[in-house]
Amino acid sequence: MQIKAIVTGSTGMVGEGVLIECLRHPDVTEVLVINRRPCGVSHPKLKEIVHTDFLNINPIADQLKGYNACFFCLGVSSVGMKEKEYTHFTYDLTLHVAGVLAGQNPDMTFCYVSGAGTDSTEKGRSMWARVKGKTENDLMKLPFKAAYMFRPGFMKATPGQKNLLKLYKYLAWLYPFLRAVFPGSACTLAEVGVAMVNAAEYGSDKKILEVRDIVALAKK
């Protein structure tokens, strides 16, 4: 199967790691990145759309046809945000983009980067977890071929990545310890990227993938 993928968030740490794996993978033949600013990557497989308003992608909708996968890695931190604001930039934005893509590409597999601890009940005490849970639940209701929710924990960056979170630079040394002692808490960004490609190509029995599920799917 040839994968023609849309990747969002490639100017961030997770999206950049996923993009690297897409460009490396022999079954991914085309990659379209949509960013608010240029990602600075040049590759024969790669096309880019710079679009500043992800709450309204209707102006570029016609350019999004013909893709059979979306790896949605765009997201914001909830730190310092009220629930209404975080919902706007997490739930509203994601569902808008996904809705447009579902209308343009009914055969698309949609992979959403959520996070470990996401609350599927939407009723827990953690604000970000409730919002992410609602986002996951409603994404799975859209008319995609398939939709998978990825819940990575601590992620090891891929060598050569430029867009690293500031905190990661201080905590990267923890990865070998976490992987050895708490294997359900850590994976590599390479595993996340390959698992997304495999989800689009082969599917998955699980719609919500925790860290162990992501690692297993990456080996498929």
Backbone bond lengths (Angstrom), bond angles and torsions (degrees), N, CA, C in turn:
res aa  C-N    CA-C-N  psi(-1)  N-CA   C-N-CA  omega(-1)  CA-C   N-CA-C  phi
1 M - - - 1.453 - - 1.526 109.87 -
2 Q 1.326 116.20 135.35 1.451 120.53 176.17 1.519 109.56 -94.76
3 I 1.323 115.62 128.21 1.459 121.41 -178.34 1.525 109.13 -99.59
4 K 1.316 115.27 125.59 1.456 121.91 171.73 1.528 105.75 -113.62
5 A 1.325 115.74 107.12 1.460 120.51 -166.85 1.524 112.94 -112.90
6 I 1.327 113.70 144.07 1.455 122.08 167.93 1.522 107.06 -102.70
7 V 1.324 116.85 131.95 1.461 121.84 178.31 1.521 108.14 -121.76
8 T 1.322 116.28 126.89 1.464 120.14 173.55 1.531 109.26 -108.27
9 G 1.312 115.19 153.91 1.461 119.16 177.21 1.513 114.61 80.25
10 S 1.329 118.28 22.20 1.468 119.61 -174.56 1.522 113.21 -74.55
11 T 1.337 117.71 -6.03 1.463 119.43 172.81 1.531 111.27 -91.44
12 G 1.324 116.89 3.78 1.458 122.85 174.29 1.516 110.07 -106.85
13 M 1.318 116.79 173.23 1.463 121.29 -174.76 1.526 112.58 -63.50
14 V 1.317 117.57 -48.55 1.464 120.32 -176.68 1.524 110.53 -68.75
15 G 1.317 116.57 -47.87 1.457 119.52 -178.95 1.515 113.00 -62.54
16 E 1.335 116.85 -37.37 1.465 119.81 178.01 1.526 110.44 -64.42
17 G 1.333 116.42 -41.85 1.465 119.46 178.49 1.514 112.27 -63.50
18 V 1.332 116.94 -40.88 1.468 121.05 178.08 1.524 110.41 -66.71
19 L 1.317 117.18 -41.53 1.464 120.92 178.31 1.519 111.65 -59.42
20 I 1.320 117.05 -43.20 1.466 120.67 178.99 1.521 110.95 -56.64
21 E 1.338 116.81 -44.71 1.467 120.12 -179.32 1.522 111.62 -68.16
22 C 1.327 117.35 -35.77 1.468 120.14 177.44 1.522 110.93 -63.67
23 L 1.318 117.06 -42.50 1.457 120.38 -179.27 1.527 111.58 -69.58
24 R 1.325 117.06 -27.45 1.461 121.18 178.25 1.525 112.80 -79.99
25 H 1.314 117.11 -28.86 1.471 120.74 -167.83 1.526 111.18 -75.97
26 P 1.333 118.01 129.54 1.468 120.57 -177.19 1.523 114.26 -67.03
27 D 1.339 117.78 -23.65 1.463 120.01 -178.55 1.527 113.07 -88.47
28 V 1.317 117.33 -6.94 1.464 121.12 174.49 1.522 107.79 -93.93
29 T 1.322 116.35 110.47 1.461 120.74 -173.23 1.524 113.55 -96.56
30 E 1.343 116.93 -24.67 1.459 120.94 178.86 1.530 108.69 -142.49
31 V 1.314 115.40 142.82 1.462 120.77 175.76 1.530 108.49 -134.21
32 L 1.316 114.75 127.19 1.464 120.86 173.78 1.518 108.12 -112.46
33 V 1.316 117.07 123.22 1.462 120.54 174.89 1.526 108.58 -105.23
34 I 1.325 114.49 138.81 1.465 120.90 175.69 1.517 106.55 -118.21
35 N 1.305 116.25 118.84 1.457 121.38 -175.84 1.522 110.93 -136.53
36 R 1.325 113.93 160.36 1.464 119.69 174.05 1.525 111.28 -78.29
37 R 1.336 116.17 -22.45 1.458 121.52 176.89 1.523 107.85 -142.59
38 P 1.331 118.44 157.04 1.476 120.11 -177.92 1.522 112.26 -57.62
39 C 1.334 115.40 141.39 1.469 119.47 -178.18 1.517 112.47 -83.34
40 G 1.324 117.82 -15.37 1.452 120.75 177.25 1.514 114.78 76.72
41 V 1.335 116.90 18.17 1.468 121.69 -179.61 1.524 108.91 -111.53
42 S 1.320 116.26 136.57 1.460 121.95 176.15 1.522 108.88 -121.93
43 H 1.332 116.72 129.76 1.471 121.35 -178.38 1.526 108.53 -160.84
44 P 1.333 118.38 144.70 1.471 120.53 -179.46 1.528 114.31 -57.28
45 K 1.327 117.91 -29.09 1.471 121.17 -179.89 1.523 112.70 -80.08
46 L 1.326 116.59 -16.35 1.463 120.92 -162.31 1.526 113.46 -97.20
47 K 1.343 114.10 134.30 1.455 122.48 167.82 1.529 107.60 -122.91
48 E 1.311 116.86 154.75 1.455 119.90 -178.04 1.522 111.08 -137.82
49 I 1.324 114.84 138.30 1.462 122.01 170.39 1.523 107.18 -118.33
50 V 1.311 116.44 123.99 1.464 120.52 174.03 1.523 107.34 -95.85
51 H 1.326 115.44 116.20 1.466 121.65 -176.82 1.526 107.82 -140.41
52 T 1.307 116.86 122.08 1.462 119.90 -170.69 1.520 114.42 -83.22
53 D 1.330 118.11 -23.06 1.469 120.57 -173.10 1.531 111.33 -112.69
54 F 1.335 115.89 93.99 1.465 119.86 -179.95 1.527 112.45 -76.90
55 L 1.323 116.55 -8.10 1.462 119.51 174.23 1.520 111.56 -83.03
56 N 1.330 116.12 -3.81 1.464 121.34 174.36 1.522 108.60 -150.59
57 I 1.326 116.05 90.77 1.464 119.61 178.09 1.528 111.72 -101.11
58 N 1.322 117.00 10.02 1.472 119.65 178.35 1.524 113.07 -56.27
59 P 1.344 119.73 -36.24 1.469 118.88 179.03 1.531 114.64 -61.11
60 I 1.336 117.48 -23.12 1.471 119.81 -179.72 1.529 111.88 -109.63
61 A 1.317 117.57 10.11 1.470 121.57 -173.29 1.523 112.76 -56.54
62 D 1.330 117.41 -39.73 1.470 120.01 -177.77 1.519 112.39 -65.07
63 Q 1.336 117.15 -23.15 1.467 120.82 179.57 1.526 112.32 -82.96
64 L 1.333 116.86 -3.36 1.463 121.29 -175.66 1.521 112.75 -102.28
65 K 1.315 117.39 5.21 1.460 121.66 179.46 1.525 110.64 -78.68
66 G 1.329 115.01 152.22 1.453 120.37 172.39 1.520 115.25 90.22
67 Y 1.324 117.05 12.96 1.466 120.89 179.41 1.530 109.61 -110.55
68 N 1.332 116.21 143.26 1.471 119.25 -176.69 1.537 112.97 -112.55
69 A 1.318 117.06 8.65 1.475 120.45 176.29 1.518 109.42 -151.06
70 C 1.319 115.67 145.26 1.456 121.22 169.68 1.515 108.14 -132.61
71 F 1.315 116.01 127.30 1.453 122.22 176.75 1.527 106.53 -109.96
72 F 1.332 114.42 99.19 1.458 121.00 -170.80 1.521 110.07 -91.07
73 C 1.323 115.83 102.79 1.464 121.98 -175.54 1.522 112.13 -113.93
74 L 1.305 116.85 11.93 1.455 121.62 -178.77 1.525 109.65 -82.36
75 G 1.320 116.61 134.87 1.460 118.77 179.30 1.515 111.38 -169.83
76 V 1.318 115.66 164.52 1.462 121.41 178.31 1.524 108.92 -125.50
77 S 1.316 115.77 155.80 1.459 121.40 175.17 1.526 109.25 -77.16
78 S 1.318 115.88 144.81 1.470 120.29 177.52 1.524 112.39 -84.22
79 V 1.331 117.02 -5.32 1.458 121.07 -176.84 1.536 110.25 -60.99
80 G 1.313 115.95 123.39 1.457 121.30 178.32 1.509 115.15 81.33
81 M 1.318 117.55 2.11 1.460 121.24 -177.90 1.524 111.86 -102.13
82 K 1.327 116.22 143.88 1.452 121.77 168.76 1.526 108.20 -78.60
83 E 1.339 115.62 160.67 1.462 119.08 -175.59 1.528 112.55 -60.52
84 K 1.332 117.16 -39.73 1.469 119.90 -178.72 1.518 111.14 -61.95
85 E 1.328 116.47 -43.82 1.463 120.66 -179.45 1.522 111.15 -67.82
86 Y 1.344 116.41 -44.27 1.470 119.92 179.63 1.526 110.73 -63.47
87 T 1.320 117.20 -39.05 1.464 121.20 177.47 1.522 110.73 -61.94
88 H 1.319 116.44 -40.50 1.462 120.89 -178.82 1.523 111.09 -61.13
89 F 1.342 116.43 -44.98 1.459 120.37 -175.44 1.532 113.55 -89.63
90 T 1.297 117.04 -4.65 1.470 120.85 177.28 1.527 110.17 -112.46
91 Y 1.305 116.85 -65.26 1.464 120.41 -177.46 1.534 112.10 -70.43
92 D 1.339 117.32 -57.84 1.468 120.75 -174.80 1.526 111.62 -58.98
93 L 1.318 116.60 -47.23 1.460 121.16 -178.06 1.533 111.10 -62.73
94 T 1.318 115.90 -49.30 1.463 119.93 -177.15 1.516 111.92 -63.19
95 L 1.326 117.05 -44.68 1.472 119.87 -178.62 1.523 111.32 -67.72
96 H 1.326 117.27 -32.62 1.463 119.20 176.36 1.521 110.73 -64.56
97 V 1.318 116.69 -51.49 1.464 120.46 -179.55 1.527 110.49 -60.50
98 A 1.323 116.10 -46.54 1.471 120.17 -179.08 1.522 111.44 -62.79
99 G 1.316 117.34 -38.63 1.455 120.34 179.42 1.510 112.25 -63.44
100 V 1.321 117.15 -41.74 1.462 120.78 177.50 1.526 110.18 -64.76
101 L 1.324 117.09 -44.21 1.464 120.65 -179.55 1.520 112.00 -64.55
102 A 1.330 117.29 -39.92 1.470 120.56 178.53 1.523 110.50 -63.13
103 G 1.326 117.38 -37.32 1.455 120.68 178.38 1.512 112.92 -68.61
104 Q 1.334 116.30 -32.48 1.462 120.73 -177.77 1.523 112.74 -86.64
105 N 1.327 116.56 -28.31 1.472 121.03 -171.83 1.525 111.00 -137.99
106 P 1.324 118.55 78.82 1.475 120.18 -177.46 1.529 113.76 -63.94
107 D 1.333 118.26 -17.68 1.462 121.21 178.49 1.522 112.39 -93.48
108 M 1.305 116.97 15.93 1.464 121.34 -175.68 1.527 112.45 -83.05
109 T 1.324 115.57 142.69 1.464 123.13 167.87 1.523 107.27 -100.07
110 F 1.336 116.35 126.83 1.462 121.92 -175.53 1.521 108.84 -110.78
111 C 1.325 116.46 121.48 1.460 121.88 178.07 1.523 108.93 -113.45
112 Y 1.305 116.31 122.42 1.462 122.56 -174.54 1.520 110.56 -113.33
113 V 1.332 116.56 126.56 1.459 120.35 176.19 1.523 108.60 -84.00
114 S 1.310 114.59 111.08 1.459 121.90 179.92 1.521 107.69 -102.42
115 G 1.310 118.48 -109.38 1.458 120.05 177.19 1.512 111.57 174.92
116 A 1.319 116.21 150.40 1.461 120.61 176.73 1.527 108.93 -60.27
117 G 1.316 115.84 134.16 1.450 120.71 -179.18 1.512 114.60 95.62
118 T 1.330 117.30 1.34 1.467 120.92 177.78 1.525 109.87 -59.51
119 D 1.329 116.23 141.40 1.462 122.88 -172.85 1.536 111.05 -102.87
120 S 1.313 115.65 100.81 1.475 120.20 -178.86 1.522 113.28 -67.54
121 T 1.344 116.78 -20.72 1.468 119.26 -179.74 1.531 111.62 -77.48
122 E 1.327 116.28 -19.73 1.471 123.24 -178.10 1.534 112.49 65.83
123 K 1.330 117.51 16.60 1.471 120.72 -173.97 1.525 113.90 -124.35
124 G 1.311 118.09 3.63 1.460 120.65 -176.20 1.521 113.33 -74.42
125 R 1.303 116.64 178.09 1.460 122.21 -176.04 1.529 112.07 -79.35
126 S 1.323 117.33 -25.39 1.455 120.73 -176.75 1.528 110.79 -80.93
127 M 1.328 116.83 118.83 1.463 121.29 -175.88 1.519 111.89 -61.26
128 W 1.339 117.18 -49.72 1.456 119.09 -176.53 1.523 111.07 -62.91
129 A 1.330 116.82 -37.06 1.465 120.91 -178.13 1.528 111.31 -67.69
130 R 1.339 116.90 -36.87 1.471 120.55 176.61 1.526 110.72 -65.23
131 V 1.328 115.90 -45.32 1.466 120.09 -178.00 1.525 110.56 -65.20
132 K 1.317 116.01 -43.44 1.468 119.36 177.05 1.525 110.87 -63.29
133 G 1.341 116.61 -38.11 1.460 120.31 178.89 1.513 112.04 -63.04
134 K 1.321 116.66 -43.69 1.462 120.23 177.86 1.525 110.31 -64.34
135 T 1.324 116.19 -39.78 1.464 120.54 178.58 1.522 110.36 -61.04
136 E 1.324 116.60 -48.40 1.464 120.88 177.29 1.528 110.95 -57.24
137 N 1.323 116.50 -50.62 1.466 120.93 -175.14 1.520 111.75 -58.86
138 D 1.326 116.60 -42.18 1.461 119.04 -176.77 1.523 112.39 -79.78
139 L 1.315 117.89 -27.15 1.471 119.59 172.98 1.520 110.93 -62.82
140 M 1.317 116.32 -38.38 1.473 119.91 -178.02 1.528 112.57 -71.99
141 K 1.335 117.09 -8.97 1.459 121.46 177.26 1.528 112.37 -91.07
142 L 1.330 117.13 -12.58 1.458 120.52 -177.16 1.525 110.63 -75.16
143 P 1.340 117.07 154.99 1.473 120.63 -173.82 1.523 114.34 -81.10
144 F 1.319 116.67 53.15 1.457 121.12 171.99 1.531 109.51 -82.49
145 K 1.310 116.11 162.19 1.470 120.07 169.97 1.523 108.98 -58.17
146 A 1.336 115.69 -42.96 1.471 121.89 176.75 1.518 108.18 -159.75
147 A 1.331 115.66 153.18 1.463 121.16 176.28 1.520 108.62 -137.76
148 Y 1.319 116.35 129.54 1.454 122.09 -177.28 1.526 109.99 -124.89
149 M 1.315 114.61 135.85 1.451 121.17 -178.89 1.529 109.18 -104.04
150 F 1.311 116.76 117.88 1.461 122.61 -177.76 1.524 109.52 -97.88
151 R 1.334 115.75 126.37 1.461 121.51 -178.11 1.528 110.84 -120.51
152 P 1.325 116.80 69.99 1.469 118.48 178.75 1.519 111.12 -72.88
153 G 1.303 115.76 157.25 1.459 121.39 173.96 1.514 108.92 -101.77
154 F 1.321 116.45 -121.27 1.463 120.49 175.24 1.520 108.28 -72.20
155 M 1.332 117.22 132.22 1.459 120.77 -177.60 1.519 111.17 -120.20
156 K 1.318 116.49 130.37 1.461 121.73 174.92 1.520 108.98 -82.08
157 A 1.318 116.42 127.91 1.463 120.93 -179.17 1.530 110.84 -69.01
158 T 1.312 115.12 158.64 1.455 121.79 175.97 1.527 109.24 -84.82
159 P 1.332 118.19 135.54 1.468 119.62 178.61 1.528 111.60 -52.16
160 G 1.309 115.53 134.11 1.458 120.06 179.61 1.516 114.37 97.23
161 Q 1.343 117.43 -8.38 1.463 119.47 178.51 1.531 110.59 -65.01
162 K 1.325 114.55 144.10 1.460 120.61 -179.24 1.532 112.14 -104.80
163 N 1.324 115.87 -30.43 1.471 120.09 -172.54 1.516 111.20 -95.57
164 L 1.308 116.25 71.70 1.457 121.02 -178.24 1.523 110.35 -97.42
165 L 1.322 115.80 140.42 1.450 120.20 173.45 1.527 109.21 -62.74
166 K 1.320 116.72 142.29 1.458 120.41 -178.37 1.527 111.39 -57.95
167 L 1.338 116.09 -41.52 1.459 119.88 -179.09 1.518 111.54 -64.80
168 Y 1.343 116.58 -33.44 1.467 120.27 -178.26 1.524 111.33 -59.63
169 K 1.325 116.09 -37.19 1.462 120.03 -177.26 1.527 111.69 -59.87
170 Y 1.327 115.72 -27.26 1.463 120.16 -179.35 1.532 112.70 -93.25
171 L 1.327 116.02 -18.63 1.467 119.67 -174.52 1.529 113.86 -110.89
172 A 1.328 117.84 -2.20 1.463 120.84 -176.09 1.531 112.22 -56.42
173 W 1.324 116.74 -31.73 1.464 120.79 -178.18 1.523 112.37 -63.35
174 L 1.331 117.65 -18.34 1.462 121.45 -178.65 1.531 112.86 -73.14
175 Y 1.331 117.20 -21.22 1.467 119.54 -170.94 1.534 113.75 -54.84
176 P 1.329 120.88 -51.93 1.480 119.08 -178.26 1.525 112.65 -57.43
177 F 1.329 116.84 -38.43 1.468 120.90 178.91 1.525 110.73 -65.33
178 L 1.329 117.05 -48.04 1.464 120.64 -178.82 1.520 111.34 -63.02
179 R 1.314 116.39 -42.23 1.468 119.73 -178.02 1.527 110.96 -65.52
180 A 1.315 116.47 -36.44 1.462 120.18 -178.19 1.520 112.52 -78.38
181 V 1.323 116.88 -42.23 1.463 120.90 -172.97 1.533 112.40 -94.42
182 F 1.336 116.75 -36.28 1.470 121.75 179.59 1.532 109.37 -127.54
183 P 1.328 117.34 71.82 1.471 120.14 -173.53 1.526 114.36 -62.28
184 G 1.321 116.74 -17.56 1.456 119.38 177.87 1.513 113.51 -85.26
185 S 1.341 116.51 6.68 1.459 119.48 -176.24 1.521 113.78 -114.80
186 A 1.331 118.21 -9.32 1.460 119.41 -172.95 1.519 111.44 -145.46
187 C 1.322 114.77 143.92 1.460 121.14 174.32 1.527 107.22 -149.16
188 T 1.302 116.69 178.32 1.465 120.04 177.57 1.522 109.47 -98.46
189 L 1.327 115.55 156.27 1.460 118.82 174.87 1.525 110.76 -66.84
190 A 1.322 116.62 -28.34 1.464 119.45 174.92 1.530 110.24 -61.41
191 E 1.335 116.79 -41.25 1.467 119.98 178.47 1.517 111.06 -65.57
192 V 1.327 117.47 -38.31 1.464 120.33 177.75 1.524 109.97 -61.97
193 G 1.324 117.06 -47.02 1.456 120.80 -178.90 1.516 113.09 -63.31
194 V 1.320 116.95 -46.52 1.475 120.68 -179.88 1.520 110.41 -66.36
195 A 1.333 117.13 -38.41 1.467 120.30 178.34 1.524 110.93 -62.59
196 M 1.322 117.75 -37.92 1.461 120.24 177.76 1.530 111.20 -64.84
197 V 1.323 116.13 -43.87 1.463 119.43 177.41 1.528 110.26 -61.19
198 N 1.327 116.76 -43.19 1.464 120.30 179.37 1.524 112.18 -66.50
199 A 1.330 117.09 -33.52 1.465 119.84 176.53 1.523 110.31 -63.64
200 A 1.324 116.74 -40.22 1.457 120.64 179.07 1.527 111.25 -70.30
201 E 1.324 116.10 -35.96 1.459 119.95 -174.96 1.532 113.23 -84.03
202 Y 1.319 116.64 -41.07 1.464 120.92 -173.35 1.526 113.94 -115.21
203 G 1.331 117.69 -17.45 1.456 120.22 -174.78 1.518 111.25 82.18
204 S 1.312 115.31 177.18 1.463 121.83 179.11 1.520 109.36 -147.92
205 D 1.329 116.27 143.78 1.464 120.42 177.18 1.524 111.46 -69.05
206 K 1.317 116.41 -23.53 1.465 120.91 -178.54 1.520 110.19 -106.13
207 K 1.319 115.56 135.29 1.464 120.67 177.74 1.529 111.00 -85.13
208 I 1.326 116.42 -29.21 1.464 121.87 176.89 1.516 107.79 -112.15
209 L 1.328 116.34 120.00 1.455 120.91 -174.54 1.521 110.77 -111.45
210 E 1.331 114.90 115.45 1.453 121.31 173.96 1.539 108.13 -83.42
211 V 1.327 116.99 -179.62 1.460 120.97 -173.81 1.531 112.16 -54.95
212 R 1.318 118.03 -48.94 1.469 120.67 -178.62 1.527 111.25 -61.67
213 D 1.326 116.56 -35.80 1.467 121.28 178.90 1.520 110.86 -67.89
214 I 1.330 116.30 -39.17 1.459 121.01 178.93 1.531 110.43 -63.67
215 V 1.320 115.94 -45.75 1.463 120.79 179.73 1.529 110.37 -62.04
216 A 1.328 116.98 -42.54 1.472 120.22 179.86 1.526 111.29 -65.70
217 L 1.337 117.23 -41.51 1.459 120.63 -178.94 1.525 110.95 -67.61
218 A 1.312 116.94 -31.51 1.468 120.42 178.52 1.523 111.96 -65.57
219 K 1.336 116.12 -23.49 1.471 120.97 -178.86 1.522 112.21 -90.68
220 K 1.314 117.69 -3.27 1.475 121.22 -173.09 1.519 111.46 -64.79
